[in-house]
């Protein structure tokens, strides 16, 4: 009898078969069935772009929330996607490990991205993303001048800055990169210990404020740029900072990956953001997309970026209705040098 490796179908889709072989028969059938339905294939293709909420998926697919939720439940039960609540919203992303993750990647790799339905979904996703960017840009433009004051309402800013300075270390830093620099507050705090500094932001209004606020800082450059695609070389800085940015993003994991890519061997990445909370009004009033992050999320994302030794500083709010701030510090290990015999 011929082995399965003799079959053309096996040779063409070997990764899928290998993924299924690590499951029980029931798991394999559920996984293949979940991935094999047209709407669910479209959902997987969309989640390959970024994590999405149920309402957003319904808008993109042109389907009701209950119908989309049923598809997502089947995908989650089959281990192909991960579900995580965020306040009153529920987000979904592709499975990150296990046979389900391998099956998803194999299935997505076999899709024809020129398919008419997938192209239409991609256009709808881009429309949703444009809407988010437009709303965020309008918000930042309205609040650029009072940005630091708004931030100070959550936690004692002096305490936060002491924690950031402590996590960064005394320097000197060869190069500091501040992603999503805003008003340049992190540059004002850390650039004096850096030989060169660079702040990137997508908001021209924020950059205008930052230019005024960083006057006098030497070898400090401000540049319009996307923190998800900086265009900077890997290992460009020994200190990279992402300060109060992730909760605005549709792809926080991608931002951490890009920030981690920029960290040189022996360098550090500082991520400063909120712990999980339930202040839903921040979504509409202040354009927050995510209501905080867990230590486990940040640890996973930094590990995926090749960073290690994550330490966490927790800063409770100055008042009961405030927000807890977290400072996560991850390092890129030094390259080990071989000792000559």
C-alpha positions as CSV (number, residue, x, y, z in Angstrom):
1,X,0.0,0.0,0.0
2,X,1.3,3.4,-0.9
3,X,2.1,5.9,1.9
4,X,0.2,9.2,2.1
5,X,3.4,10.9,0.8
6,X,2.7,9.3,-2.6
7,X,-0.5,11.2,-3.1
8,X,-0.4,14.5,-5.1
9,X,-3.0,16.1,-2.7
10,X,-0.7,15.4,0.3
11,X,2.3,16.8,-1.5
12,X,0.4,20.0,-2.4
13,X,-1.0,20.6,1.1
14,X,1.6,18.9,3.3
15,X,1.5,21.5,6.1
16,X,-2.3,21.1,6.5
17,X,-2.0,17.3,6.8
18,X,0.8,17.6,9.3
19,X,-1.3,20.0,11.4
20,X,-4.3,17.7,11.3
21,X,-2.2,14.6,12.2
22,X,-1.3,16.1,15.6
23,X,-5.0,16.3,16.6
24,X,-7.5,13.6,17.5
25,X,-9.9,12.6,14.8
26,X,-12.6,14.8,16.3
27,X,-10.3,17.8,16.6
28,X,-9.2,17.4,13.0
29,X,-12.7,17.2,11.7
30,X,-13.8,20.3,13.7
31,X,-10.7,22.2,12.6
32,X,-11.1,21.4,8.9
33,X,-14.9,22.0,9.0
34,X,-14.4,25.4,10.8
35,X,-11.8,26.6,8.3
36,X,-13.7,25.2,5.3
37,X,-16.7,27.5,5.2
38,X,-16.6,30.7,3.0
39,X,-17.4,33.3,5.6
40,X,-15.1,31.8,8.1
41,X,-12.3,31.7,5.6
42,X,-12.9,35.4,5.0
43,X,-12.8,36.0,8.8
44,X,-9.4,34.2,9.0
45,X,-8.1,36.3,6.1
46,X,-9.2,39.5,7.9
47,X,-7.7,38.5,11.2
48,X,-4.4,37.8,9.5
49,X,-4.3,41.6,9.0
50,X,-5.1,42.7,12.5
51,X,-7.2,41.8,15.6
52,X,-10.8,42.9,15.2
53,X,-13.9,43.3,17.3
54,X,-17.1,41.6,16.5
55,X,-18.9,44.8,15.4
56,X,-16.0,45.7,13.0
57,X,-16.1,42.2,11.5
58,X,-19.9,42.5,11.0
59,X,-19.4,45.9,9.3
60,X,-16.7,44.6,7.0
61,X,-18.6,41.4,6.0
62,X,-22.0,43.0,5.8
63,X,-23.5,40.5,8.2
64,X,-25.4,40.7,11.4
65,X,-23.6,40.6,14.8
66,X,-25.3,37.3,15.9
67,X,-24.3,35.6,12.6
68,X,-20.7,36.8,12.8
69,X,-20.6,35.7,16.5
70,X,-21.7,32.2,15.5
71,X,-18.9,31.9,13.0
72,X,-16.4,33.2,15.5
73,X,-17.6,30.8,18.2
74,X,-17.0,27.8,15.8
75,X,-13.5,29.1,14.9
76,X,-12.7,29.6,18.6
77,X,-14.0,26.1,19.6
78,X,-11.9,24.6,16.8
79,X,-8.8,26.4,18.1
80,X,-8.3,28.5,15.1
81,X,-8.8,31.9,16.7
82,X,-8.4,33.4,20.2
83,X,-11.2,35.4,21.9
84,X,-10.4,38.1,24.4
85,X,-12.8,40.5,26.1
86,X,-11.7,44.1,26.4
87,X,-14.3,46.0,28.6
88,X,-17.7,45.6,26.9
89,X,-16.0,44.8,23.5
90,X,-14.8,41.3,22.4
91,X,-11.7,41.1,20.1
92,X,-10.5,38.1,18.1
93,X,-7.1,37.2,16.7
94,X,-5.6,34.2,15.0
95,X,-4.4,31.4,17.2
96,X,-0.8,32.0,18.1
97,X,0.3,28.4,19.0
98,X,-0.6,24.8,18.7
99,X,-2.0,22.8,15.8
100,X,-4.8,25.3,15.2
101,X,-2.2,28.0,14.5
102,X,-0.3,25.8,12.1
103,X,-3.5,24.8,10.3
104,X,-4.6,28.5,10.0
105,X,-1.3,29.5,8.5
106,X,-1.4,26.6,6.0
107,X,-4.9,27.4,5.0
108,X,-4.2,31.1,4.6
109,X,-1.1,30.3,2.5
110,X,-3.3,28.4,0.1
111,X,-5.8,31.2,-0.4
112,X,-6.0,33.2,-3.7
113,X,-5.7,36.8,-2.4
114,X,-7.0,38.0,-5.8
115,X,-10.4,36.4,-5.0
116,X,-13.2,39.0,-5.5
117,X,-14.7,38.4,-2.0
118,X,-11.3,38.7,-0.3
119,X,-10.5,41.9,-2.3
120,X,-13.8,43.4,-1.3
121,X,-13.2,42.5,2.4
122,X,-9.8,44.1,2.2
123,X,-11.3,47.3,0.9
124,X,-13.9,47.4,3.7
125,X,-11.2,46.8,6.3
126,X,-9.2,49.7,4.9
127,X,-12.3,51.8,5.1
128,X,-12.7,50.9,8.8
129,X,-9.0,51.7,9.4
130,X,-9.3,55.1,7.6
131,X,-12.3,55.9,9.8
132,X,-10.2,55.1,12.9
133,X,-7.3,57.2,11.7
134,X,-9.6,60.2,10.8
135,X,-11.2,60.1,14.3
136,X,-7.8,59.8,16.0
137,X,-6.2,62.6,14.0
138,X,-9.2,64.9,14.8
139,X,-8.9,64.0,18.4
140,X,-5.1,64.6,18.6
141,X,-5.5,67.9,16.7
142,X,-8.1,69.1,19.2
143,X,-6.1,68.1,22.2
144,X,-2.4,68.6,21.1
145,X,-1.9,71.7,23.2
146,X,-3.4,70.2,26.4
147,X,-2.1,66.6,25.9
148,X,0.3,66.5,28.8
149,X,-2.5,67.9,31.1
150,X,-4.9,65.2,29.9
151,X,-2.3,62.5,30.7
152,X,-1.7,63.9,34.2
153,X,-5.3,63.2,35.1
154,X,-4.7,59.5,35.3
155,X,-1.6,58.9,37.5
156,X,1.0,61.2,39.2
157,X,3.2,62.1,36.2
158,X,6.3,62.7,38.3
159,X,6.0,59.2,39.7
160,X,5.6,57.7,36.2
161,X,8.6,59.6,35.0
162,X,10.7,58.4,37.9
163,X,9.7,54.8,37.1
164,X,10.5,55.3,33.4
165,X,13.9,56.8,34.2
166,X,14.7,53.9,36.5
167,X,13.7,51.3,34.0
168,X,15.7,53.0,31.2
169,X,18.8,53.2,33.4
170,X,21.3,56.0,33.7
171,X,22.7,55.8,30.2
172,X,24.5,57.2,28.3
173,X,22.4,55.9,25.3
174,X,24.0,55.8,21.9
175,X,20.6,56.4,20.3
176,X,17.1,56.8,21.7
177,X,14.0,56.3,19.6
178,X,10.6,57.5,20.9
179,X,7.8,55.9,18.9
180,X,4.5,58.0,18.9
181,X,6.4,60.8,20.5
182,X,3.3,63.1,20.9
183,X,4.4,66.3,22.6
184,X,8.0,65.0,23.0
185,X,7.7,64.4,26.8
186,X,9.8,61.2,26.7
187,X,12.4,63.1,24.6
188,X,12.6,65.8,27.2
189,X,13.0,63.2,30.0
190,X,15.5,60.9,28.4
191,X,17.2,62.6,25.5
192,X,19.7,64.4,27.8
193,X,21.2,61.0,28.5
194,X,21.4,60.1,24.8
195,X,24.0,61.0,22.2
196,X,21.3,61.0,19.5
197,X,17.5,61.0,19.7
198,X,14.7,60.5,17.3
199,X,10.9,61.0,17.8
200,X,8.4,59.7,15.3
201,X,4.7,60.6,15.2
202,X,1.9,60.5,12.6
203,X,0.2,63.7,13.9
204,X,1.7,66.9,12.4
205,X,-0.1,68.9,15.2
206,X,1.7,66.8,17.9
207,X,5.0,67.2,16.1
208,X,4.6,70.9,16.0
209,X,4.0,70.9,19.8
210,X,7.0,68.6,20.3
211,X,9.2,70.9,18.2
212,X,8.4,73.8,20.5
213,X,8.8,71.7,23.7
214,X,12.1,70.1,22.7
215,X,13.8,73.3,21.7
216,X,17.4,73.3,23.1
217,X,17.8,69.5,23.1
218,X,21.0,68.7,21.1
219,X,21.1,66.0,18.4
220,X,17.4,65.5,18.7
221,X,15.4,64.9,15.5
222,X,11.6,64.9,15.1
223,X,10.1,63.1,12.1
224,X,6.7,62.3,10.6
225,X,6.5,58.5,10.6
226,X,4.4,55.4,11.2
227,X,5.4,53.4,14.2
228,X,4.1,50.2,12.5
229,X,6.5,50.7,9.6
230,X,9.3,53.1,10.7
231,X,11.6,52.3,7.7
232,X,14.5,52.4,10.2
233,X,17.2,49.7,10.2
234,X,17.0,46.8,12.7
235,X,19.0,47.3,15.9
236,X,19.0,51.1,15.3
237,X,18.8,52.1,19.0
238,X,19.9,50.9,22.4
239,X,16.7,52.5,24.0
240,X,13.3,52.4,22.3
241,X,10.3,53.9,24.1
242,X,6.5,53.4,23.3
243,X,4.8,55.7,25.7
244,X,1.0,55.7,26.0
245,X,0.5,54.7,22.4
246,X,-0.6,51.0,22.2
247,X,-4.2,51.6,23.5
248,X,-4.9,53.7,20.4
249,X,-3.8,51.1,17.9
250,X,-5.6,48.4,16.0
251,X,-2.4,46.3,15.9
252,X,-0.6,46.7,19.2
253,X,1.3,43.5,18.8
254,X,2.6,44.7,15.4
255,X,3.8,48.0,17.1
256,X,5.7,46.0,19.8
257,X,7.2,43.8,17.0
258,X,8.4,46.9,15.1
259,X,9.7,48.5,18.3
260,X,11.5,45.3,19.3
261,X,13.1,45.1,15.9
262,X,14.7,48.4,16.5
263,X,16.4,47.4,19.8
264,X,20.1,46.7,19.4
265,X,21.8,43.8,21.2
266,X,22.0,44.7,24.9
267,X,19.4,47.4,24.4
268,X,16.1,48.0,26.1
269,X,12.5,48.5,25.1
270,X,10.2,50.4,27.4
271,X,6.4,50.1,26.9
272,X,4.3,52.4,29.1
273,X,0.6,52.0,29.0
274,X,-2.5,51.2,31.1
275,X,-3.4,48.1,33.0
276,X,-6.7,46.6,32.1
277,X,-9.7,48.7,33.2
278,X,-13.4,49.2,32.5
279,X,-13.7,53.0,31.6
280,X,-15.7,52.5,28.4
281,X,-16.2,56.2,27.8
282,X,-12.5,56.5,26.9
283,X,-13.3,54.7,23.6
284,X,-15.4,57.5,22.3
285,X,-14.3,60.5,24.3
286,X,-10.5,59.8,23.9
287,X,-10.3,57.4,21.0
288,X,-9.0,54.5,23.1
289,X,-9.3,51.2,21.2
290,X,-8.0,48.9,23.9
291,X,-8.8,49.3,27.6
292,X,-5.3,48.4,28.8
293,X,-3.0,45.4,28.5
294,X,-2.1,42.5,30.7
295,X,1.5,41.5,31.7
296,X,1.0,38.2,29.8
297,X,0.2,40.0,26.5
298,X,3.2,42.3,26.7
299,X,5.5,39.4,27.7
300,X,4.3,37.3,24.8
301,X,4.7,40.2,22.3
302,X,8.2,41.1,23.5
303,X,9.3,37.5,23.5
304,X,8.0,37.1,19.9
305,X,10.2,40.1,19.1
306,X,13.3,38.3,20.5
307,X,13.4,40.3,23.7
308,X,13.7,38.8,27.2
309,X,14.1,39.7,30.9
310,X,10.8,41.6,31.1
311,X,10.4,43.6,34.3
312,X,7.2,45.3,35.3
313,X,6.5,48.4,37.4
314,X,2.9,49.1,38.5
315,X,1.8,52.6,39.4
316,X,-1.6,52.9,40.9
317,X,-3.8,56.0,40.2
318,X,-3.6,59.1,42.2
319,X,-7.4,58.9,42.8
320,X,-9.9,56.0,42.8
321,X,-11.4,56.8,39.4
322,X,-8.0,57.0,37.7
323,X,-6.0,54.5,35.7
324,X,-3.2,52.2,36.7
325,X,0.0,52.8,34.7
326,X,2.4,50.0,33.8
327,X,6.0,50.3,32.8
328,X,7.3,47.2,31.0
329,X,11.0,46.9,30.3
330,X,12.4,44.2,28.0
331,X,15.9,43.6,26.9
332,X,17.5,42.2,23.8
333,X,20.3,39.8,24.9
334,X,23.9,40.5,24.0
335,X,25.3,38.5,21.1
336,X,27.4,35.8,22.6
337,X,31.0,35.9,21.4
338,X,32.7,32.6,20.7
339,X,35.9,32.2,22.6
340,X,38.8,31.1,20.4
341,X,40.3,27.7,21.4
